């Protein structure tokens, strides 16, 4: 099961950067993650489309527009 979800969209350079950061951090911490294109679902597009990339940890919104690495690392090592 993925602990981190990155809501993204095709053609978004900020999303590409966020996905690379999440992949690196999650890889180092052995944490599962997935990317979901908000344009694949009208509800996701309505909720997150104007803020992509949006990062969720354990189903809760953690941040948007960029990865705050120290904060994400802290969230992923808490309660392990």
C-alpha positions in Angstrom: 0.0 0.0 0.0 1.3 3.4 -0.9 1.8 5.9 1.9 2.4 8.9 -0.4 0.3 10.0 -3.3 1.3 12.8 -5.7 -1.6 14.3 -7.6 -0.1 15.6 -10.9 -0.9 16.3 -14.5 0.7 15.8 -17.9 2.8 18.7 -19.1 3.4 20.1 -15.6 7.1 20.7 -15.0 6.6 21.4 -11.3 4.9 18.0 -11.1 7.9 16.3 -12.7 10.2 17.9 -10.1 7.8 16.9 -7.3 7.6 13.3 -8.5 11.4 13.0 -8.7 11.8 14.4 -5.2 9.1 12.0 -3.8 10.6 9.1 -5.7 14.0 9.8 -4.2 12.9 10.4 -0.7 10.5 7.4 -0.6 13.2 5.2 -2.2 15.6 6.2 0.5 13.1 5.5 3.3 11.6 2.4 1.6 8.1 4.0 1.5 5.6 3.2 -1.2 4.3 6.0 -3.4 2.2 6.6 -6.5 1.4 9.4 -8.9 -2.2 10.0 -10.0 -3.1 12.3 -12.9 -5.9 14.6 -11.7 -7.2 14.9 -15.2 -8.1 11.2 -15.2 -11.0 11.9 -12.8 -13.4 15.0 -12.8 -13.6 15.0 -9.0 -9.8 15.0 -8.6 -9.5 17.7 -11.2 -12.1 19.8 -9.4 -10.5 19.3 -6.0 -6.8 19.5 -6.8 -6.4 20.8 -10.4 -5.4 24.3 -9.6 -2.8 23.3 -7.0 -0.9 20.5 -8.6 1.3 18.9 -7.6 -0.4 18.0 -4.4 1.3 15.5 -2.0 -0.8 13.3 0.3 0.6 11.2 3.1 -1.6 8.4 4.4 -4.5 9.9 2.5 -4.2 13.4 4.1 -3.0 16.4 2.3 0.6 17.2 3.2 1.4 20.0 0.8 1.2 21.4 -2.7 3.2 23.1 -5.4 6.5 21.8 -4.1 8.0 19.1 -1.8 9.2 20.4 1.5 11.8 17.7 2.0 12.5 17.9 5.8 8.8 18.1 6.5 8.0 15.1 4.3 10.8 13.0 5.7 9.6 13.8 9.3 6.0 12.7 8.3 7.3 9.5 6.8 9.4 8.4 9.8 6.8 9.3 12.4 4.7 6.3 13.5 6.9 3.8 11.7 
